[in-house]
Amino acid sequence: MPAAIWWIRRDLRLHDNPALSAAQRAGDPLIPLFVLDEGLLEKYQKAGRRLDFLYAGLRALDADLRALGSHLVVRRGDPVEIVPRIAAESGAAGVFAQEDTHPDAWARDRQVAQSAALTLTEGTLIRPAGSIVKGDGDPYTVFTPFKRTWLDRPTPRRSDLLPAPDRLTPAGLDPGKLPGEAGREAPDFPAGAAEARRRLDRFAGEALAAYDQKRDFPGEPGTSQLSPYLRFGMISPREAAVLALEAMARGPESGRKGAETWLSELIWRDFYNHIEYHFPHVHSGNFNPAYDAIAWRNDPDEFRAWCDGRTGYPIVDAAMRQLNETGWMHNRCRMLVASFLVKDLLIDWRWGEAYFMERLVDGDPAANNGGWQWTAGTGTDAAPYFRIFNPVTQGKKFDPEGVYVTRWLPELEPVPVDYRQAPWEMSAADQERSGVHIGTHYPAPIVDHRSARQRTLDAYKQARSNHFNVGYATFK
């Protein structure tokens, strides 16, 4: 048989990998090819933690391939040139890769397909992009009906999961140089498919049943922390869905809600990628043009205070320090810090979106964009523009003892529990007793939430008024 190329992009796994299985059926030997796209490397050069995680994942995948008698083939450059060249030199019967919904990926794949026999498979999502649409063929832009249709279709079963190969024939190509250095990846997230499956199994056994009750409390280990592994396909999203569906089917009523809630989060991931597929303009601007005219303040000093975790609001600062130190942030806190940047500081959500993509190990363009536009109120299925999280009440509700806050802001540990979410409310005597003086040991709030809220409401109302008035004038 001729050779076949498995072009690896966001699928660093052997188990339940449709692109790998399709390549195996088409040819032997198999060429597991990864191209270090210099354009993407340049774009994400500041995303050091995510690149280190990717590189560690490639080393882990190479080890898994070598255990089967093969090895990873790594090349650096433009995949539009490299993939067809490898296909021609090896006489490959075809190139097989999992689809990617990002508009840049679609453009790249169209170019590759002009010079090589490229076949795109599912596998990046649970439901392939474009497969969940309304009866008239239009895409959904609201999550709840999207989810309803998603659930109405036959759901994946364990028998649908594709097995990993038990052996591979080496192609005889020079493996090239694996990128990165061992030990540089984030210690909280060891890379590789084996670690991803270990986390999935642990989550299923320890936290899944109570996920609906604990997922919003950042001080508790109530989430799966699988997002970096889903981002790079070190675990199959379909396998994660199967696990949730099985737990829903067999578990007692008390544990069913947790599995249902987690499955809903996995469906959100599908939803945002489907939105990216149908509406690629979301990466450059608001999904809802009514907010194009928002008069952002975009104060650079306030933005830097937000980035550094120096806003004076403990739940916001703790979350930003977690992000800066680990490359990850609890999902409830992602909403809170996004709301604070956009709604309290009136800073363009795109500033925050870009900063997250620099810092997050799990930085996924579709999910990151969808989350920021949801919080900003500018996107599909967005939170109403007048929904503005109060960082103090949110902190008291989801971190009532200040466990999360003091973990990342140890300077506030001496502060009495009642003041840990609003330490500026301490009297001078309380500050003296605790040894924490606001403005010295911890910053005073950089903005008053109440007045900032009204300022934002006015800015959004004005933008909406301008948009609809212009639209009416144009219509007339």
C-alpha positions as CSV (number, residue, x, y, z in Angstrom):
1,M,0.0,0.0,0.0
2,P,1.1,3.6,-0.5
3,A,1.9,5.7,2.5
4,A,-0.7,8.0,4.1
5,I,-0.2,11.2,6.1
6,W,-1.9,11.9,9.4
7,W,-1.5,15.7,9.6
8,I,-1.7,16.4,13.3
9,R,-3.0,19.9,14.4
10,R,-5.2,19.9,17.5
11,D,-5.5,16.1,18.0
12,L,-2.4,15.0,20.0
13,R,-3.9,11.5,20.8
14,L,-4.1,8.0,19.4
15,H,-7.4,7.0,20.9
16,D,-10.7,8.0,19.2
17,N,-9.0,9.9,16.5
18,P,-11.0,9.9,13.2
19,A,-8.1,11.5,11.2
20,L,-5.7,8.8,12.4
21,S,-8.2,6.0,11.7
22,A,-8.9,7.3,8.2
23,A,-5.2,7.6,7.4
24,Q,-4.6,4.0,8.6
25,R,-7.4,2.7,6.3
26,A,-5.9,4.6,3.3
27,G,-2.3,3.7,3.5
28,D,0.6,1.9,5.2
29,P,3.1,3.1,6.4
30,L,1.6,6.0,8.3
31,I,3.4,9.4,8.4
32,P,2.4,11.2,11.6
33,L,3.2,14.8,10.6
34,F,3.2,17.9,12.7
35,V,4.2,21.2,11.1
36,L,5.4,24.1,13.3
37,D,3.6,26.9,11.5
38,E,5.9,29.9,11.8
39,G,3.0,32.2,11.1
40,L,1.1,30.9,14.1
41,L,4.3,30.8,16.2
42,E,4.8,34.5,15.5
43,K,1.2,35.3,16.3
44,Y,1.3,33.5,19.6
45,Q,4.9,34.2,20.6
46,K,3.8,35.7,23.9
47,A,1.7,32.7,24.8
48,G,4.7,30.9,26.3
49,R,2.8,28.6,28.7
50,R,0.5,27.4,25.9
51,L,3.4,26.7,23.6
52,D,5.3,24.9,26.3
53,F,2.2,22.7,26.9
54,L,1.9,22.0,23.2
55,Y,5.6,21.1,22.9
56,A,5.4,18.8,25.9
57,G,2.3,17.2,24.3
58,L,4.3,16.6,21.1
59,R,7.0,14.9,23.1
60,A,4.4,12.7,24.8
61,L,2.8,11.8,21.5
62,D,6.2,10.9,20.0
63,A,6.8,8.6,22.9
64,D,3.4,6.9,22.4
65,L,4.2,6.5,18.7
66,R,7.6,5.0,19.3
67,A,6.0,2.5,21.6
68,L,4.1,1.3,18.5
69,G,7.2,1.3,16.3
70,S,6.7,4.7,14.7
71,H,7.7,8.3,15.5
72,L,6.5,11.8,15.0
73,V,7.7,13.7,11.9
74,V,8.2,17.4,12.7
75,R,8.8,20.1,10.2
76,R,9.0,23.9,10.6
77,G,7.7,26.4,8.1
78,D,4.5,27.1,6.1
79,P,2.2,24.0,6.0
80,V,0.8,25.2,2.7
81,E,4.2,24.4,1.2
82,I,5.4,21.6,3.5
83,V,2.4,19.3,3.6
84,P,2.1,18.9,-0.2
85,R,5.9,18.5,-0.5
86,I,5.9,15.6,2.1
87,A,3.0,14.0,0.3
88,A,4.7,14.2,-3.1
89,E,8.1,13.0,-1.8
90,S,6.5,10.0,0.1
91,G,4.0,9.1,-2.7
92,A,1.3,9.3,-0.1
93,A,-2.2,8.3,-1.1
94,G,-3.7,11.2,0.8
95,V,-3.5,13.6,3.7
96,F,-5.9,13.2,6.6
97,A,-6.6,15.8,9.3
98,Q,-9.3,16.9,11.7
99,E,-11.3,19.9,10.8
100,D,-10.6,23.3,12.5
101,T,-13.3,25.9,12.6
102,H,-11.0,29.0,12.8
103,P,-11.2,31.1,9.6
104,D,-7.4,31.1,9.3
105,A,-7.4,27.3,9.4
106,W,-10.1,27.1,6.7
107,A,-8.0,29.4,4.5
108,R,-4.9,27.3,5.0
109,D,-6.7,24.0,4.4
110,R,-8.2,25.3,1.1
111,Q,-4.7,26.2,-0.1
112,V,-3.3,22.8,0.9
113,A,-6.1,21.0,-0.8
114,Q,-5.1,22.7,-4.1
115,S,-1.8,20.8,-4.1
116,A,-2.5,17.6,-2.1
117,A,-5.4,15.1,-1.6
118,L,-6.6,16.5,1.7
119,T,-9.4,14.9,3.6
120,L,-10.8,16.6,6.7
121,T,-12.5,14.5,9.3
122,E,-14.5,15.2,12.4
123,G,-12.9,14.8,15.9
124,T,-12.2,18.3,17.1
125,L,-15.8,18.7,18.4
126,I,-18.5,16.3,19.5
127,R,-20.8,17.4,16.7
128,P,-18.9,18.6,13.5
129,A,-19.2,22.2,12.6
130,G,-22.3,23.0,10.6
131,S,-24.1,19.8,11.6
132,I,-26.5,21.5,14.1
133,V,-28.7,23.9,12.3
134,K,-32.4,25.0,12.2
135,G,-35.0,23.3,10.1
136,D,-34.4,25.9,7.4
137,G,-30.7,25.4,7.4
138,D,-29.8,28.6,9.2
139,P,-27.3,28.4,12.1
140,Y,-28.4,28.8,15.7
141,T,-27.3,31.9,17.4
142,V,-28.9,31.1,20.8
143,F,-27.5,28.3,23.0
144,T,-30.7,26.8,24.4
145,P,-32.3,25.8,21.1
146,F,-28.8,24.7,19.8
147,K,-28.5,22.4,22.8
148,R,-32.0,21.1,22.4
149,T,-31.3,20.1,18.8
150,W,-27.9,18.7,19.9
151,L,-29.6,16.4,22.4
152,D,-32.3,15.4,20.0
153,R,-29.8,13.8,17.7
154,P,-28.4,10.3,18.4
155,T,-25.9,10.8,21.2
156,P,-22.4,9.1,21.0
157,R,-21.9,5.8,22.7
158,R,-18.8,4.0,23.9
159,S,-19.0,1.7,21.0
160,D,-18.5,4.7,18.7
161,L,-15.1,5.5,20.2
162,L,-12.3,4.5,17.8
163,P,-9.5,2.3,19.3
164,A,-5.9,3.3,19.2
165,P,-3.7,1.4,16.9
166,D,-1.7,-1.5,18.4
167,R,1.2,-1.1,16.0
168,L,2.4,1.2,13.2
169,T,4.8,0.8,10.3
170,P,7.6,3.4,10.3
171,A,7.7,5.6,7.2
172,G,11.5,6.0,7.2
173,L,11.3,9.8,7.2
174,D,13.7,11.9,9.2
175,P,11.9,12.7,12.4
176,G,13.2,16.2,12.6
177,K,13.7,18.1,15.9
178,L,11.1,18.0,18.6
179,P,10.5,21.6,19.8
180,G,10.7,22.8,23.4
181,E,12.6,21.7,26.4
182,A,11.6,19.1,29.0
183,G,10.5,20.7,32.3
184,R,9.3,24.0,30.9
185,E,5.6,23.1,30.9
186,A,3.3,24.3,33.7
187,P,3.5,22.0,36.7
188,D,-0.2,22.1,37.2
189,F,-0.8,20.7,33.7
190,P,1.5,17.8,32.7
191,A,0.9,17.3,29.0
192,G,-0.1,14.1,27.2
193,A,-3.0,11.8,26.5
194,A,-2.2,9.6,29.5
195,E,-2.5,12.5,31.9
196,A,-5.7,13.6,30.2
197,R,-7.3,10.2,30.7
198,R,-6.1,10.1,34.3
199,R,-7.8,13.4,35.0
200,L,-11.0,12.4,33.2
201,D,-11.2,9.2,35.3
202,R,-10.4,11.0,38.5
203,F,-13.1,13.7,37.7
204,A,-15.6,11.0,37.0
205,G,-14.9,9.3,40.3
206,E,-14.6,12.3,42.6
207,A,-16.3,15.4,41.3
208,L,-18.7,14.8,38.5
209,A,-21.7,13.9,40.6
210,A,-21.5,17.2,42.5
211,Y,-20.3,19.3,39.6
212,D,-23.5,21.3,39.4
213,Q,-23.2,22.2,43.1
214,K,-19.5,23.0,43.3
215,R,-18.4,24.2,39.9
216,D,-19.0,27.9,40.7
217,F,-16.8,27.9,43.9
218,P,-13.2,28.6,42.9
219,G,-11.8,27.7,46.3
220,E,-13.0,24.1,45.9
221,P,-11.7,21.3,43.5
222,G,-15.1,21.1,41.7
223,T,-14.1,21.2,38.0
224,S,-12.4,18.8,35.7
225,Q,-9.5,21.1,34.6
226,L,-9.5,19.3,31.3
227,S,-9.7,22.4,29.2
228,P,-6.0,22.4,28.1
229,Y,-6.3,18.8,27.1
230,L,-9.4,19.4,25.1
231,R,-7.8,22.4,23.5
232,F,-5.0,20.3,22.0
233,G,-7.0,17.1,21.5
234,M,-5.1,15.1,24.1
235,I,-8.5,13.7,25.1
236,S,-11.4,13.2,22.7
237,P,-14.4,15.5,23.3
238,R,-16.6,12.7,22.2
239,E,-15.1,10.4,24.9
240,A,-15.8,13.1,27.5
241,A,-19.4,13.3,26.3
242,V,-19.8,9.6,26.5
243,L,-18.6,9.6,30.0
244,A,-21.2,12.2,31.0
245,L,-24.0,10.4,29.2
246,E,-23.1,7.1,30.8
247,A,-23.1,8.8,34.2
248,M,-26.5,10.4,33.5
249,A,-27.9,6.9,32.5
250,R,-26.6,4.9,35.4
251,G,-26.2,7.3,38.3
252,P,-28.7,8.0,41.0
253,E,-30.9,11.1,40.7
254,S,-28.7,12.9,43.2
255,G,-25.7,12.6,40.8
256,R,-27.5,13.0,37.5
257,K,-27.6,16.7,37.7
258,G,-23.8,17.0,37.9
259,A,-23.3,15.0,34.8
260,E,-26.0,16.9,32.9
261,T,-24.4,20.2,33.8
262,W,-21.0,19.1,32.7
263,L,-22.4,17.8,29.4
264,S,-24.0,21.2,28.9
265,E,-20.6,22.8,29.3
266,L,-19.2,20.5,26.6
267,I,-22.1,21.5,24.4
268,W,-21.2,25.1,25.0
269,R,-17.7,24.3,23.6
270,D,-19.4,22.9,20.5
271,F,-21.7,25.9,20.2
272,Y,-18.9,28.5,20.2
273,N,-17.0,26.6,17.6
274,H,-20.1,26.4,15.4
275,I,-20.5,30.1,15.8
276,E,-16.9,30.6,14.7
277,Y,-17.6,28.4,11.7
278,H,-20.7,30.3,10.6
279,F,-19.7,33.8,11.7
280,P,-16.0,34.2,11.3
281,H,-16.2,38.0,11.7
282,V,-16.6,37.5,15.5
283,H,-12.8,37.4,15.7
284,S,-12.5,41.0,14.6
285,G,-15.5,42.6,16.1
286,N,-18.9,42.5,17.8
287,F,-21.3,39.8,16.7
288,N,-24.0,42.4,17.4
289,P,-23.3,45.6,15.5
290,A,-25.5,47.6,17.9
291,Y,-22.5,47.9,20.1
292,D,-19.9,48.9,17.5
293,A,-20.3,52.6,18.7
294,I,-19.6,52.0,22.4
295,A,-17.4,54.9,23.7
296,W,-14.7,52.8,25.4
297,R,-12.5,54.6,27.9
298,N,-9.6,52.2,27.4
299,D,-7.4,53.7,30.2
300,P,-4.0,52.0,29.9
301,D,-3.1,52.4,33.5
302,E,-6.3,50.8,34.6
303,F,-5.8,48.0,32.1
304,R,-2.4,47.3,33.5
305,A,-3.8,47.3,37.1
306,W,-6.3,44.7,35.9
307,C,-3.6,42.6,34.2
308,D,-1.4,42.6,37.3
309,G,-4.2,41.9,39.8
310,R,-4.0,45.4,41.4
311,T,-7.6,46.6,41.1
312,G,-8.4,46.6,44.8
313,Y,-11.2,44.1,44.4
314,P,-9.9,40.8,45.9
315,I,-11.9,38.3,43.8
316,V,-10.7,40.0,40.6
317,D,-7.1,40.4,41.7
318,A,-6.9,36.8,43.0
319,A,-8.2,35.5,39.7
320,M,-5.8,37.5,37.6
321,R,-2.9,36.4,39.8
322,Q,-4.0,32.8,39.3
323,L,-3.9,33.4,35.6
324,N,-0.5,35.0,35.6
325,E,1.1,32.4,37.8
326,T,-0.5,29.2,36.5
327,G,-1.9,29.9,33.0
328,W,-5.4,28.9,34.1
329,M,-8.4,30.5,35.7
330,H,-11.6,29.1,37.2
331,N,-14.5,29.7,34.8
332,R,-16.7,31.7,37.3
333,C,-13.7,34.0,37.8
334,R,-13.2,34.3,34.0
335,M,-16.7,35.8,33.9
336,L,-16.1,38.1,36.9
337,V,-12.8,39.5,35.7
338,A,-14.2,40.0,32.2
339,S,-17.2,41.8,33.6
340,F,-15.0,44.0,35.7
341,L,-12.7,45.0,32.7
342,V,-15.6,45.7,30.4
343,K,-18.4,46.9,32.7
344,D,-16.5,48.6,35.5
345,L,-13.5,50.0,33.6
346,L,-15.3,50.4,30.3
347,I,-12.3,48.8,28.4
348,D,-12.9,47.1,25.1
349,W,-13.4,43.4,25.5
350,R,-10.9,42.7,22.8
351,W,-8.1,43.9,25.1
352,G,-9.1,41.3,27.6
353,E,-9.6,38.6,24.9
354,A,-6.0,39.2,23.7
355,Y,-4.5,39.2,27.2
356,F,-6.2,35.8,27.9
357,M,-4.9,34.4,24.7
358,E,-1.4,35.4,25.8
359,R,-1.7,33.8,29.2
360,L,-4.1,30.8,29.1
361,V,-2.7,27.3,28.7
362,D,-6.1,26.4,27.3
363,G,-6.5,29.5,25.1
364,D,-9.0,28.4,22.5
365,P,-9.9,31.2,20.0
366,A,-13.6,30.2,19.7
367,A,-14.3,29.6,23.4
368,N,-12.3,32.6,24.5
369,N,-14.0,34.9,22.0
370,G,-17.4,33.5,22.8
371,G,-16.9,33.9,26.6
372,W,-15.7,37.5,26.3
373,Q,-18.5,38.5,24.0
374,W,-21.1,36.8,26.2
375,T,-19.9,38.8,29.2
376,A,-19.6,42.0,27.2
377,G,-23.1,41.6,26.0
378,T,-22.0,42.0,22.4
379,G,-22.1,38.4,21.1
380,T,-24.5,35.6,20.4
381,D,-26.7,34.5,23.2
382,A,-25.1,37.2,25.2
383,A,-25.7,38.3,28.7
384,P,-27.9,41.5,28.6
385,Y,-25.8,44.6,28.5
386,F,-27.3,45.7,31.8
387,R,-26.2,42.5,33.6
388,I,-23.1,43.7,35.5
389,F,-21.5,41.5,38.1
390,N,-20.8,43.1,41.4
391,P,-17.4,41.8,42.4
392,V,-18.0,42.1,46.1
393,T,-21.4,40.3,46.2
394,Q,-20.0,37.7,43.8
395,G,-17.0,37.1,46.0
396,K,-19.1,36.8,49.1
397,K,-21.4,34.3,47.3
398,F,-18.8,32.0,45.7
399,D,-15.9,32.5,48.1
400,P,-17.6,33.3,51.4
401,E,-14.6,32.4,53.6
402,G,-12.1,34.0,51.3
403,V,-10.3,30.7,50.7
404,Y,-9.6,31.4,47.1
405,V,-8.8,35.1,47.7
406,T,-6.2,34.4,50.4
407,R,-4.6,31.5,48.4
408,W,-3.7,34.0,45.7
409,L,-3.5,37.2,47.8
410,P,-1.7,36.0,50.9
411,E,-1.4,39.6,52.1
412,L,-5.1,39.5,52.9
413,E,-4.9,36.4,55.1
414,P,-4.8,38.6,58.3
415,V,-8.0,40.4,57.3
416,P,-11.1,39.2,59.1
417,V,-13.3,37.0,57.0
418,D,-16.1,39.5,56.9
419,Y,-13.9,42.0,55.1
420,R,-11.9,39.7,52.7
421,Q,-14.1,40.6,49.7
422,A,-14.1,44.3,50.5
423,P,-11.1,45.1,52.7
424,W,-11.4,48.9,52.2
425,E,-14.5,48.7,54.4
426,M,-12.3,48.0,57.5
427,S,-12.1,50.8,59.9
428,A,-8.7,52.4,60.7
429,A,-8.7,50.4,63.9
430,D,-9.4,47.1,62.1
431,Q,-6.6,47.9,59.6
432,E,-4.3,48.5,62.5
433,R,-5.2,45.3,64.2
434,S,-4.9,43.2,61.1
435,G,-1.7,44.9,60.0
436,V,-3.2,45.4,56.5
437,H,-3.4,49.0,55.6
438,I,-5.4,49.8,52.4
439,G,-3.3,51.7,50.0
440,T,-0.1,50.4,51.5
441,H,-0.3,46.6,51.9
442,Y,-3.2,46.2,49.4
443,P,-4.5,48.7,46.9
444,A,-7.6,50.7,47.3
445,P,-10.3,50.1,44.7
446,I,-9.4,51.8,41.4
447,V,-13.0,52.5,40.6
448,D,-16.3,52.8,42.5
449,H,-18.5,50.0,41.3
450,R,-21.8,51.8,41.7
451,S,-20.8,54.9,39.7
452,A,-18.9,52.7,37.1
453,R,-22.0,50.6,36.6
454,Q,-24.1,53.7,35.8
455,R,-21.4,55.0,33.4
456,T,-21.4,51.7,31.5
457,L,-25.2,51.6,31.3
458,D,-25.2,55.1,29.8
459,A,-22.5,54.1,27.3
460,Y,-24.3,51.0,26.1
461,K,-27.6,52.8,25.9
462,Q,-26.1,55.6,23.9
463,A,-24.5,53.1,21.5
464,R,-27.8,51.2,21.0
465,S,-29.6,54.5,20.5
466,N,-27.1,55.6,17.8
467,H,-27.3,52.3,16.1
468,F,-31.1,52.0,15.9
469,N,-31.6,55.7,15.0
470,V,-29.1,55.4,12.2
471,G,-30.8,52.3,11.0
472,Y,-34.2,53.9,11.1
473,A,-32.9,57.0,9.2
474,T,-31.4,54.7,6.5
475,F,-34.6,52.8,6.2
476,K,-36.6,56.0,5.7
